[in-house]
Amino acid sequence: MSERYTNIPKHPGIRKQVVTGRYQARKKIKGRQFAETFDTIREALHWKNTFDGEKVEVVQKKTTSTLGHVWSRMKELHFPSLELSTQRIWERRWMHLSDLKDCHMEDITSTVINRWIEKKKKWFLSDEYAALGRGYAGRCNLYNELNLFQTIFNWYKGEDEFEDESGSIAHPLRPRHRNMAFIKDTPKKPDDKKIPVEAAFKFFSALSELYRDLAITQFYCAGRISEIAGIQISNLYLDQEYILIKDAVVWCNSSKVFEYLKPFPKNKEPRHVHIHAALKEIIDRRLKLKWPGCKFLFHVEGRPLNYCTIQSNYRMAQMKTG
């Protein structure tokens, strides 16, 4: 049986759609299979008991696209304007919204959203999900998925291609859905996340030279690791004693390996960092190890750093220093 349906006990030939909650009645007449979907089980049973295969069924033709079609068109038309990292994030969130991909936009009501949220919460709280282990983090809410649905719906309403069909479609999201999407409280962050200077330099001393230079540079620049790993040699202004922080590495979310260099940091604001004596020593050391054709200050034999390797080195240093 399809995961989209559940059988109704004591009612053979009747099954319930998991996501929409509607009832599908099936009946075979002279070797030909007939099926129809209804809002209530009573209507489904009536059809199954009275339909003789000869009557002309009155089927209301759907006037809107499916959510899956809208998503595919959005990927074609809107995704090219987005950062690759944003595209990847939205695609991950779509994995859960795709339960609704076969639903026509006119059929996605607030009740359908209710059932989708309830189904997802049940899954994330199940022992089966917990058993998946590493790589499947415990979910605190479904806010990101609801935000993506909001984005898809707004794009659908504003896109010329869907203008004729979307005008009469009401937005199905309600304020209650955010409350329903809550699963558990997010872990509280420590009140004081500052690392004592002594502990920081103890950590640095446990790293190999490349990753020690990387970590100390991040410490002095007070920047994100993606910004430090993305420092370009052309942005070192040694005569004026500053580094221009204007690029950032983008790593693959799953493999954590280098994907590309984007020409701006997360806040999109380039900034200058003064090159003092300690930074100058690190820069001079890295420049002596400059690789032909490589524009990165920090690299492994000419290749940009991978986040998984940085993590591995940092974790080993943490284990050494406690």
PyMOL commands that set and color helices and strands:
alter all, ss='L'
color gray80, all
select helices_A, chain A and resi 41-50+67-77+79-81+84-100+105-107+110-124+127-130+143-158+160-166+175-180+197-205+209-221+225-229+233-235+277-288+307-321
alter helices_A, ss='H'
color red, helices_A
select strands_A, chain A and resi 5-7+14-17+23-29+32-38+236-237+242-245+248-251+258-262+271-274+299-300+303-304
alter strands_A, ss='S'
color yellow, strands_A
deselect
rebuild
show_as cartoon
